[in-house]
Amino acid sequence: MFIDVCKNFTHEKKMFCVFLIIHLVVWTCVGLIRTVLPTDALEGIYWGSLQDFGTPKHPPLAGWLTYLAYLPFKSDFCVYLMSQFFIIAGFIYIYRLAKKFLDENSAMLSVIILEGCWVYSYITGYYGFNPDVVLLFTLPAISFYFYDCMSENKAEDWFKMGLIVGISCLNKYQTAFLLLPMLIWACLFKRDIFKNRFFYFSVILAFLIFLPHLLWLFKYDFFPFLYFEGELTATSWYNHITAPLLFLAVNISLIASSLIIFALLKKKFNSPFKFVENYNKKDFWFLMLLGFVPLVVHLVMGLIEGGTMRPRWGFEFWFLTGIMLFYFFPVKISEQEFKFTLKSAYVVMFIIFLALGGLLSVEQNYRSRYPVAKVFGDLNSVWTEKVGTPLNYVGGYIEWTLPLTIYGDTHPKTILDTHGYKDPWIDSNDLKKSGAMIVDRTYDSTIGYVRMSCPYLSEDFVIEPVEYKFEVRNFFGFPREYTIYYFVVPPIDDK
């Protein structure tokens, strides 16, 4: 794909390819300031290592990919690099889609201006690799192939469409939020596709790819939906108003820098904000529906359910921002305009790099600078002294336990997920025979996690967590002390 973008070089195209390379290098390297991978990436490695068709939160694809990236060299760098490969692939599909609506230079700028959408930059350093990163690739690819299917109706495009939709659904359920506006558009402008055998072939292909996960959902009683139920449960009536408003505000802030770059471009070159005239009705509604319906669905969901609406649920649906700006408010792009926008994007890249890189450097946070070797060594020594067998299970606060699982010498299994639901693939009998190390933030919560993790313990079983202190040092060596608690649940053999 990258070669396809960079062939038939013009001066602007050379600058565009250089931009893609610089973006990849900068945002791959910024994550290396951390000493441990972000929690999302650690979850992915753990879930992928289980080689199952589902996880406590999502379908399995992102976990498989994270595990496969990490496995060969046990290197954090490989995970960050894969994250940016997916983002660059998404950029290329956005460019290819943009050429359906815009001239060559505007199509390239519709990608470059996305540097102002900080999800494309901070997400690698802050989240590493997760299902949202995969969507940054699959959603533009789905939109591109959907447009080709609707306009050219080639069998190979329908095959690619079914393939990428199936892959995206195997990554995250939110793919459906893009499929809905596509269905609406087809009902408005292309109803004959419902008589098209290629359409049904594409649907069947996508379904077959998703089917193993669907069977897994039935096997485990749709276990991941406990996660969404917990997230969306409202604590009070006003959450139904504040949750969607906060979601909207943060999502608008996400694209603010892109809007500013575009506004500066219009002002500097005296281009009035005049809405497009004589537009193609099908193209206009293609962008309107795919660009805004997913956001509206999120807002309606928030109004109905309330609860905690994570703003990042909407971040990956802003991939059409640049295309919509240049299509709805046309700009005649000369070499000067192109260079100005590119320089503006580099300025934004530099600012975000300083902000994120500076934050990761100075923060004394266990999430980014957890001294895993020391903590695991100390806890494993305690375990070995008390039990004498390898440590096979850890439970408690997942941000303490997952690094122990991934980086620890024995790679113990993590018992509980983020929300305290027991993972369905944990063998209760093996857990009972092996015992577990429970780690959490406070004395009382550690007791609670012991009871949740090991429900077979009798009510009169004495649980007395032990205090443990360790230091987290930032990039410059300044320390911060953390206090956690642990408890050794001994093996119990009923024989």
C-alpha positions in Angstrom: 0.0 0.0 0.0 2.8 2.4 0.9 4.5 1.9 -2.4 1.2 2.6 -4.2 0.9 5.9 -2.4 4.5 6.9 -3.2 4.6 6.0 -6.9 4.4 8.7 -9.6 6.2 11.1 -7.4 5.3 14.8 -7.4 7.0 17.2 -5.0 4.0 17.2 -2.8 3.8 13.4 -2.8 7.4 13.1 -1.7 6.6 15.4 1.2 3.5 13.3 2.0 5.6 10.1 2.1 8.2 11.8 4.3 5.4 12.9 6.6 4.2 9.2 6.9 7.7 8.0 7.7 8.4 10.8 10.3 5.0 10.1 11.9 5.8 6.4 12.2 9.3 7.0 13.7 8.3 9.7 16.2 5.2 8.0 17.6 6.9 4.5 17.7 9.8 5.9 19.7 7.9 8.0 22.2 6.5 4.9 23.9 10.0 3.7 24.7 10.2 6.4 27.4 8.1 4.0 29.4 9.7 1.0 31.2 6.6 -1.1 31.0 3.9 -1.4 28.3 0.6 0.3 28.9 -2.1 -1.8 30.6 -4.1 -2.3 27.3 -1.1 -3.8 25.6 -0.3 -6.0 28.6 -3.9 -7.2 28.6 -3.6 -8.0 24.9 -0.4 -10.0 25.4 -2.0 -12.0 28.2 -5.3 -12.6 26.4 -3.5 -13.5 23.2 -1.3 -16.0 25.1 -4.5 -17.9 26.1 -5.2 -18.5 22.4 -9.0 -18.3 23.0 -11.7 -16.8 20.8 -12.7 -14.1 23.2 -11.6 -11.9 26.1 -13.4 -10.4 29.1 -14.0 -7.2 27.2 -13.6 -7.7 23.4 -13.4 -10.2 20.6 -9.9 -11.8 20.4 -8.1 -10.2 17.4 -6.3 -7.4 19.1 -5.0 -9.7 21.8 -3.8 -12.2 19.2 -1.9 -9.5 17.3 -0.3 -8.0 20.4 0.9 -11.4 21.6 2.3 -12.2 18.1 4.1 -8.9 18.0 5.6 -9.3 21.5 6.3 -13.1 21.3 9.4 -13.3 19.0 11.7 -10.9 20.8 9.8 -10.2 24.0 10.3 -6.5 23.0 8.0 -3.6 23.9 9.4 -1.8 20.8 7.7 -4.4 18.5 4.3 -3.6 20.1 4.7 0.1 19.6 5.9 -0.4 16.0 3.0 -2.6 15.1 0.7 0.1 16.6 2.0 2.7 14.2 2.0 0.3 11.2 -1.8 0.0 11.7 -2.2 3.7 12.0 -0.1 4.3 8.8 -2.2 1.7 7.0 -5.3 3.6 8.2 -3.8 6.8 6.9 -3.2 5.2 3.5 -6.8 4.0 3.2 -8.0 7.5 4.2 -5.9 8.9 1.4 -7.3 6.4 -1.1 -10.9 7.1 0.0 -10.2 10.9 -0.1 -9.2 10.6 -3.8 -12.9 9.6 -4.5 -14.0 13.1 -3.4 -11.0 15.4 -3.7 -8.0 16.3 -5.9 -4.6 14.7 -5.2 -3.2 17.4 -3.0 -6.4 17.9 -1.0 -6.5 14.1 -0.5 -3.0 14.1 0.9 -3.8 17.1 3.2 -6.9 15.4 4.4 -4.5 12.8 6.0 -1.8 15.3 7.1 -4.3 17.4 8.9 -5.2 14.4 11.1 -2.0 15.0 12.9 -4.1 17.5 14.8 -6.4 14.6 16.0 -4.2 13.6 18.9 -5.6 10.1 18.9 -3.3 9.3 16.0 -0.2 10.3 18.0 -0.7 9.9 21.7 -2.5 6.5 21.5 0.7 4.5 20.8 2.6 6.0 23.7 -0.4 6.0 26.1 -2.2 2.8 25.2 0.4 0.9 23.2 -1.8 -1.4 21.1 -5.4 -2.2 21.6 -8.7 -2.8 19.7 -9.0 1.0 19.1 -5.7 1.1 17.2 -7.0 -1.8 15.0 -10.2 0.3 14.3 -8.0 3.2 13.1 -7.1 0.9 10.2 -10.2 -1.2 9.7 -12.8 1.6 9.7 -11.2 3.6 6.8 -10.6 0.3 4.9 -14.3 -0.7 5.3 -15.4 2.8 4.1 -13.1 2.6 1.1 -14.3 -0.8 0.0 -17.9 0.0 0.7 -17.6 3.0 -1.7 -16.0 0.9 -4.4 -18.7 -1.8 -4.0 -21.4 0.8 -4.3 -19.9 2.4 -7.4 -18.2 -0.4 -9.3 -19.9 -3.6 -7.9 -16.8 -5.8 -8.6 -16.7 -9.3 -7.0 -13.2 -8.7 -5.7 -14.3 -5.6 -3.9 -17.2 -7.4 -2.2 -14.8 -10.1 -1.1 -12.4 -7.5 0.4 -15.4 -5.8 2.0 -16.6 -9.0 3.7 -13.0 -9.9 4.7 -12.3 -6.6 6.4 -15.7 -6.3 8.0 -15.3 -9.8 9.5 -11.8 -8.9 10.7 -13.0 -5.7 12.2 -16.0 -7.4 14.0 -13.5 -10.0 15.3 -11.6 -7.0 16.8 -14.3 -4.8 18.4 -18.1 -4.8 18.5 -18.2 -1.1 17.8 -17.6 -1.9 14.1 -21.4 -2.1 14.0 -21.6 1.7 14.6 -20.1 2.2 11.1 -22.1 -0.5 9.5 -25.4 1.2 10.5 -24.8 4.4 8.5 -23.6 2.3 5.6 -26.9 0.4 5.7 -28.8 3.7 5.9 -26.9 5.1 2.8 -27.6 1.9 0.9 -31.3 2.1 1.7 -31.4 5.7 0.4 -29.3 5.4 -2.7 -28.5 1.8 -3.6 -31.4 -0.4 -2.7 -30.7 -2.8 -5.5 -27.7 -4.2 -3.6 -30.2 -6.3 -1.6 -30.8 -8.2 -4.8 -27.1 -8.6 -5.4 -25.5 -12.0 -4.8 -22.1 -10.4 -4.2 -23.7 -8.5 -1.2 -24.9 -11.7 0.4 -21.5 -13.5 -0.3 -19.8 -10.6 1.5 -22.2 -10.8 4.5 -21.7 -14.6 4.7 -17.9 -14.2 4.6 -18.0 -11.6 7.4 -20.3 -13.8 9.5 -18.0 -16.9 9.0 -15.0 -14.9 10.2 -16.9 -13.7 13.3 -18.6 -17.1 13.9 -15.9 -18.6 16.2 -16.2 -15.7 18.5 -20.0 -15.9 18.4 -19.9 -19.5 19.5 -17.4 -18.5 22.2 -20.0 -15.9 23.5 -22.7 -18.6 23.7 -20.3 -20.9 25.5 -19.5 -18.3 28.2 -23.0 -16.7 28.4 -21.9 -13.5 26.6 -19.4 -12.9 29.4 -17.9 -9.6 27.8 -21.2 -7.9 28.1 -20.7 -7.8 31.9 -18.0 -5.2 31.1 -20.4 -3.0 29.2 -23.1 -3.4 31.7 -20.7 -2.2 34.4 -19.5 0.7 32.4 -23.0 1.9 31.3 -24.8 1.5 34.6 -25.9 5.0 35.7 -25.2 6.1 39.3 -27.7 8.9 39.2 -30.3 10.5 36.9 -28.0 13.4 35.9 -25.5 10.9 34.5 -27.9 10.5 31.5 -27.1 14.2 30.7 -23.6 14.7 31.9 -22.1 11.5 30.4 -23.0 12.3 26.7 -22.1 16.0 27.1 -18.7 15.1 28.5 -18.3 12.5 25.7 -19.1 15.1 23.1 -16.9 17.8 24.6 -13.8 15.5 24.8 -14.4 14.3 21.2 -14.7 17.8 19.9 -11.4 18.6 21.7 -9.9 15.6 19.9 -10.2 17.3 16.5 -9.7 20.9 17.7 -6.1 21.1 16.4 -7.2 19.9 13.0 -9.9 22.5 12.9 -7.4 25.2 13.9 -5.0 24.1 11.2 -7.7 24.2 8.6 -9.0 27.6 9.8 -5.4 29.1 9.6 -5.1 27.7 6.1 -8.3 29.4 5.0 -7.3 32.7 6.7 -3.7 32.8 5.5 -4.7 32.4 1.9 -7.9 34.4 2.0 -10.1 31.5 1.2 -13.6 32.1 2.5 -15.6 29.6 4.5 -18.1 28.9 1.8 -20.0 25.7 1.8 -19.6 23.5 -1.2 -21.9 24.1 -4.1 -23.2 21.7 -6.8 -22.1 18.7 -4.8 -22.8 15.1 -5.6 -25.8 14.1 -3.5 -24.6 10.5 -3.0 -21.1 11.6 -2.0 -22.4 14.3 0.3 -24.6 11.9 2.3 -21.9 9.3 2.2 -19.7 11.6 4.2 -22.5 13.0 6.4 -23.8 9.6 7.4 -20.5 7.8 7.9 -19.0 10.9 9.5 -21.7 11.7 12.1 -24.0 8.8 12.7 -21.5 6.8 14.8 -21.2 9.9 17.1 -24.9 10.3 17.3 -25.4 6.6 18.2 -22.9 7.0 21.1 -24.7 10.1 22.3 -28.1 8.4 22.2 -26.6 5.4 24.0 -25.3 7.8 26.7 -28.7 9.5 27.1 -30.5 6.2 27.5 -28.0 4.3 29.6 -26.1 7.0 31.4 -23.1 5.5 33.2 -19.5 5.9 32.3 -19.1 6.8 28.7 -15.4 6.6 27.9 -14.7 9.4 25.4 -12.1 7.3 23.6 -15.0 5.1 22.4 -15.6 7.7 19.8 -12.1 8.7 18.9 -11.6 6.2 16.0 -14.7 7.4 14.2 -13.2 10.8 13.3 -11.1 9.4 10.4 -13.2 11.3 7.9 -12.5 14.7 9.5 -9.9 15.9 7.0 -12.0 14.6 4.0 -15.1 16.4 5.3 -13.3 19.7 5.8 -11.8 19.8 2.4 -15.0 18.5 0.7 -17.5 20.7 2.5 -15.3 23.9 2.5 -13.2 23.6 -0.7 -9.7 25.0 -0.9 -7.8 25.3 -4.1 -4.5 23.7 -3.0 -1.3 25.2 -4.5 2.2 24.2 -3.5 2.2 27.1 -1.0 -1.0 26.0 0.7 0.3 22.4 0.8 3.6 23.4 2.4 1.8 25.7 5.0 -0.5 22.9 6.1 2.3 20.4 6.3 4.4 22.7 8.4 1.4 23.3 10.7 1.0 19.6 11.1 4.7 19.3 12.1 4.3 22.1 14.6 1.3 20.2 16.1 3.3 16.9 16.1 6.2 18.7 17.9 3.8 20.2 20.6 2.1 16.8 21.2 5.4 15.1 21.3 6.7 17.5 23.9 3.5 17.2 26.0 3.3 13.4 25.9 7.1 12.8 26.0 7.4 15.3 28.8 4.6 13.7 30.8 6.0 10.2 30.4 9.5 11.4 31.4 8.6 13.3 34.6 5.7 11.3 35.9 6.4 8.9 38.8 3.6 6.6 37.9 3.6 2.9 38.3 1.5 2.6 35.1 4.5 3.7 33.0 7.6 3.1 35.2 6.7 0.0 37.3 9.9 -1.6 38.7 8.6 -5.1 37.7 11.9 -7.0 38.2 12.3 -5.8 41.8 8.6 -6.2 42.7 8.3 -9.7 41.1 11.6 -10.8 42.6 10.5 -9.7 46.1 7.0 -11.2 45.9 8.3 -14.4 44.3 10.9 -14.8 47.0 8.1 -14.6 49.6 6.0 -17.1 47.7 8.9 -19.5 47.3 9.7 -19.3 51.0 6.1 -20.0 52.1 5.0 -22.4 49.4 8.1 -23.8 47.6 6.4 -24.3 44.2 6.4 -22.0 41.1 4.0 -19.0 41.3 1.2 -19.9 38.8 -1.6 -17.4 39.7 -1.7 -13.7 40.7 -4.9 -11.8 41.4 -6.0 -8.4 42.6 -5.6 -4.9 41.0 -4.9 -5.7 37.4 -2.4 -2.7 37.0 -0.2 -4.3 39.6 -0.7 -8.0 38.5 -0.5 -7.8 34.7 3.1 -6.6 34.6 4.0 -9.5 36.9 2.2 -11.8 34.5 4.0 -10.5 31.4 7.4 -9.7 32.7 7.7 -12.1 35.6 10.0 -15.1 35.2 7.2 -17.7 35.8 4.5 -15.7 33.9 1.7 -16.5 36.3 -1.9 -16.3 35.1 -3.9 -13.2 36.1 -7.1 -14.3 37.9 -9.3 -11.2 37.7 -9.9 -8.7 35.0 -10.2 -5.0 35.5 -13.8 -5.1 36.8 -13.4 -7.9 39.2 -15.1 -10.6 37.1 -13.4 -14.0 37.3 -12.0 -15.0 33.9 -14.0 -18.0 32.6 -11.0 -19.9 31.5 -9.4 -20.1 34.9 -9.3 -23.7 36.1 -10.8 -23.5 39.6 -9.4 -26.9 40.6 -5.9 -26.0 39.4 -6.1 -22.6 41.2 -7.0 -24.4 44.4 -4.1 -26.8 44.1 -1.6 -24.2 43.0 -2.5 -21.3 45.3 -2.3 -17.6 44.4 -0.6 -14.4 45.3 -3.2 -11.6 45.7 -1.9 -8.0 45.4 -3.9 -4.8 45.8 -3.8 -1.2 46.9 -5.2 -1.3 50.5 -5.5 -3.8 53.3 -9.3 -4.2 53.1 -9.4 -4.4 49.3 -6.8 -7.1 49.3 -9.0 -9.1 51.7 -11.9 -8.5 49.3 -9.9 -9.7 46.3 -8.8 -12.8 48.2 -12.4 -13.7 48.8 -13.4 -13.0 45.1 -10.4 -14.8 43.6 -10.6 -17.9 45.9 -14.3 -18.4 46.8 -13.5 -21.9 48.0 -11.8 -20.5 51.1 -13.9 -21.1 54.3 -15.4 -18.1 56.1 -13.1 -18.7 59.1 -10.0 -18.7 56.9 -7.8 -15.9 58.4 -6.6 -13.3 55.8 -4.0 -10.9 57.0 -2.4 -9.0 54.1 1.2 -7.9 54.4 2.4 -4.3 53.6 4.9 -3.9 50.8 6.7 -0.7 49.7 8.6 0.1 46.5 9.9 3.1 44.7 9.0 4.3 41.2 11.6 6.6 39.6 10.9 8.9 36.7 13.1 9.3 33.6 15.3 11.7 35.6 15.7 9.4 38.6 13.4 11.2 41.1 11.6 8.7 43.3 8.0 8.2 44.5 7.1 5.6 47.1 4.1 3.3 46.7 2.5 1.1 49.3 0.6 -2.1 48.3 -0.5 -5.2 50.1 -0.2 -8.8 49.3 -1.4 -12.1 50.7 -0.3 -15.7 49.9 -3.2 -18.0 49.4 -1.7 -21.4 50.0 -2.4 -24.5 47.8 -5.2 -26.7 49.0 -5.2 -30.3 48.0 -8.5 -32.1 48.8 -6.9 -35.6 48.4 
